[in-house]
Protein backbone atom coordinates (compact mmCIF):
# COMPACT_ATOMS: atom_id res chain seq x y z
CA UNK A 1 0.00 0.00 0.00
CA UNK A 2 2.85 2.38 0.88
CA UNK A 3 4.47 1.78 -2.51
CA UNK A 4 1.19 2.44 -4.29
CA UNK A 5 0.67 5.68 -2.31
CA UNK A 6 4.23 6.74 -3.13
CA UNK A 7 3.62 6.02 -6.81
CA UNK A 8 0.40 8.11 -6.82
CA UNK A 9 2.19 10.98 -5.12
CA UNK A 10 4.98 10.80 -7.69
CA UNK A 11 2.44 10.86 -10.55
CA UNK A 12 0.63 13.87 -9.06
CA UNK A 13 3.89 15.77 -8.73
CA UNK A 14 4.83 14.93 -12.36
CA UNK A 15 1.42 16.05 -13.67
CA UNK A 16 1.63 19.29 -11.66
CA UNK A 17 5.16 19.88 -12.94
CA UNK A 18 4.08 19.37 -16.56
CA UNK A 19 1.15 21.73 -16.01
CA UNK A 20 3.51 24.37 -14.64
CA UNK A 21 5.85 23.99 -17.64
CA UNK A 22 2.89 24.26 -20.02
CA UNK A 23 1.74 27.46 -18.31
CA UNK A 24 5.25 28.96 -18.50
CA UNK A 25 5.52 27.95 -22.17
CA UNK A 26 2.15 29.45 -23.07
CA UNK A 27 2.93 32.73 -21.31
CA UNK A 28 6.36 32.97 -22.98
CA UNK A 29 4.86 32.36 -26.43
CA UNK A 30 2.30 35.13 -25.83
CA UNK A 31 5.08 37.49 -24.75
CA UNK A 32 7.16 36.68 -27.82
CA UNK A 33 4.73 38.76 -29.86
CA UNK A 34 4.38 41.59 -27.31
CA UNK A 35 3.75 45.10 -28.60
CA UNK A 36 3.99 48.47 -26.89
CA UNK A 37 0.96 50.77 -26.59
CA UNK A 38 2.18 52.43 -29.79
CA UNK A 39 2.00 49.09 -31.63
CA UNK A 40 5.76 48.63 -31.90
CA UNK A 41 7.62 45.48 -30.78
CA UNK A 42 8.16 45.49 -27.03
CA UNK A 43 11.78 44.39 -27.09
CA UNK A 44 12.15 44.05 -23.33
CA UNK A 45 9.15 41.72 -22.98
CA UNK A 46 10.21 39.75 -26.05
CA UNK A 47 13.71 39.28 -24.62
CA UNK A 48 12.17 38.01 -21.39
CA UNK A 49 10.11 35.55 -23.41
CA UNK A 50 13.16 34.32 -25.34
CA UNK A 51 15.14 33.69 -22.17
CA UNK A 52 12.12 32.10 -20.48
CA UNK A 53 11.84 29.70 -23.42
CA UNK A 54 15.55 28.93 -23.12
CA UNK A 55 15.05 28.07 -19.45
CA UNK A 56 12.06 25.85 -20.22
CA UNK A 57 14.08 24.06 -22.91
CA UNK A 58 16.77 23.32 -20.32
CA UNK A 59 14.28 22.27 -17.63
CA UNK A 60 12.16 20.08 -19.90
CA UNK A 61 14.03 17.87 -22.39
CA UNK A 62 10.62 16.77 -23.68
CA UNK A 63 9.88 20.36 -24.83
CA UNK A 64 13.42 21.25 -25.92
CA UNK A 65 13.07 20.65 -29.63
CA UNK A 66 9.62 22.25 -29.88
CA UNK A 67 11.11 25.43 -28.41
CA UNK A 68 14.04 25.33 -30.85
CA UNK A 69 11.54 25.08 -33.71
CA UNK A 70 9.51 28.01 -32.35
CA UNK A 71 12.63 30.16 -32.07
CA UNK A 72 13.91 29.34 -35.56
CA UNK A 73 10.44 29.98 -37.00
CA UNK A 74 10.44 33.36 -35.25
CA UNK A 75 13.75 34.22 -36.92
CA UNK A 76 12.55 33.12 -40.37
CA UNK A 77 9.28 35.05 -39.96
CA UNK A 78 10.72 38.25 -38.46
CA UNK A 79 14.04 38.42 -40.32
CA UNK A 80 13.27 37.10 -43.80
CA UNK A 81 15.91 37.28 -46.50
CA UNK A 82 15.42 40.11 -48.99
CA UNK A 83 13.09 39.15 -51.84
CA UNK A 84 15.81 39.80 -54.39
CA UNK A 85 19.53 40.25 -54.10
CA UNK A 86 20.37 43.95 -53.68
CA UNK A 87 22.73 45.61 -56.08
CA UNK A 88 26.23 46.23 -54.80
CA UNK A 89 25.42 49.90 -54.16
CA UNK A 90 22.16 49.05 -52.34
CA UNK A 91 23.98 46.40 -50.34
CA UNK A 92 26.59 48.87 -49.13
CA UNK A 93 23.87 51.31 -48.05
CA UNK A 94 21.41 48.78 -46.67
CA UNK A 95 23.53 46.31 -44.70
CA UNK A 96 22.48 46.72 -41.09
CA UNK A 97 25.06 46.72 -38.30
CA UNK A 98 23.45 43.55 -37.03
CA UNK A 99 20.10 41.84 -36.62
CA UNK A 100 17.34 43.19 -34.39
CA UNK A 101 18.00 42.74 -30.67
CA UNK A 102 15.52 39.87 -30.26
CA UNK A 103 16.84 38.08 -33.36
CA UNK A 104 20.42 38.22 -32.02
CA UNK A 105 19.17 37.01 -28.62
CA UNK A 106 17.54 34.01 -30.30
CA UNK A 107 20.73 33.24 -32.23
CA UNK A 108 22.64 33.34 -28.93
CA UNK A 109 20.12 30.99 -27.29
CA UNK A 110 20.24 28.62 -30.26
CA UNK A 111 24.04 28.64 -30.15
CA UNK A 112 24.14 27.52 -26.52
CA UNK A 113 21.28 25.02 -26.64
CA UNK A 114 21.63 21.53 -25.24
CA UNK A 115 22.87 19.13 -27.84
CA UNK A 116 23.23 15.39 -27.97
CA UNK A 117 23.71 12.49 -30.30
CA UNK A 118 20.07 11.46 -29.90
CA UNK A 119 18.89 14.76 -31.42
CA UNK A 120 21.41 14.42 -34.25
CA UNK A 121 20.18 10.93 -35.11
CA UNK A 122 16.59 12.14 -35.16
CA UNK A 123 17.56 14.60 -37.89
CA UNK A 124 16.49 17.65 -35.92
CA UNK A 125 18.30 20.62 -37.40
CA UNK A 126 18.04 24.33 -36.75
CA UNK A 127 16.39 25.79 -39.85
CA UNK A 128 17.54 29.36 -40.41
CA UNK A 129 17.17 29.15 -44.17
CA UNK A 130 16.20 32.24 -46.13
CA UNK A 131 16.81 34.48 -43.10
CA UNK A 132 18.41 37.91 -43.02
CA UNK A 133 21.26 37.42 -40.53
CA UNK A 134 23.58 40.12 -41.85
CA UNK A 135 26.00 41.22 -39.18
CA UNK A 136 24.92 38.49 -36.74
CA UNK A 137 27.29 37.33 -34.03
CA UNK A 138 27.87 33.57 -33.73
CA UNK A 139 30.60 33.77 -31.07
CA UNK A 140 31.28 30.27 -29.70
CA UNK A 141 27.90 29.20 -31.09
CA UNK A 142 27.08 25.54 -31.51
CA UNK A 143 25.09 25.47 -34.72
CA UNK A 144 26.10 22.00 -35.85
CA UNK A 145 23.85 20.76 -38.61
CA UNK A 146 22.06 24.11 -38.94
CA UNK A 147 20.45 24.95 -42.25
CA UNK A 148 21.57 28.36 -43.55
CA UNK A 149 20.35 27.68 -47.10
CA UNK A 150 19.95 31.00 -48.98
CA UNK A 151 20.42 32.96 -45.75
CA UNK A 152 22.03 36.39 -45.87
CA UNK A 153 25.09 36.20 -43.62
CA UNK A 154 27.01 39.17 -44.98
CA UNK A 155 29.38 40.53 -42.32
CA UNK A 156 28.28 37.83 -39.84
CA UNK A 157 30.92 36.86 -37.31
CA UNK A 158 31.62 33.17 -36.70
CA UNK A 159 34.32 33.11 -34.00
CA UNK A 160 35.17 29.77 -32.36
CA UNK A 161 31.82 28.53 -33.64
CA UNK A 162 30.91 24.92 -34.37
CA UNK A 163 29.36 24.58 -37.82
CA UNK A 164 29.99 20.90 -38.48
CA UNK A 165 27.44 19.44 -40.89
CA UNK A 166 25.85 22.88 -41.44
CA UNK A 167 24.24 23.58 -44.80
CA UNK A 168 25.38 26.86 -46.41
CA UNK A 169 24.08 26.12 -49.92
CA UNK A 170 23.22 29.41 -51.62
CA UNK A 171 24.06 31.41 -48.49
CA UNK A 172 25.47 34.89 -48.91
CA UNK A 173 28.66 35.01 -46.86
CA UNK A 174 30.34 38.02 -48.45
CA UNK A 175 32.63 39.71 -45.93
CA UNK A 176 31.57 37.24 -43.22
CA UNK A 177 34.30 36.63 -40.65
CA UNK A 178 35.29 33.05 -39.83
CA UNK A 179 37.98 32.64 -37.16
CA UNK A 180 38.74 29.45 -35.25
CA UNK A 181 35.62 27.81 -36.67
CA UNK A 182 35.11 24.08 -36.33
CA UNK A 183 34.13 22.86 -39.79
CA UNK A 184 33.64 19.26 -40.83
CA UNK A 185 31.66 17.74 -43.65
Secondary structure, 3 states (H helix, E strand, C coil): CHHHHHHHHHHHHHHHHHHHHHHHHHHHHHHHCCECCCCCECHHHHHHHHHHHHHHHHHCHHHHHHHHHHHHHHHHHHCECCCCCCCHHHHHHHCCCCCCHHHHHHHHHHHCCCCCHHHHHCCCCCECCCEECCCCECCCCECCCCECCCCECCCCEEECCECCCCECCCCECCCCEEECCECCC
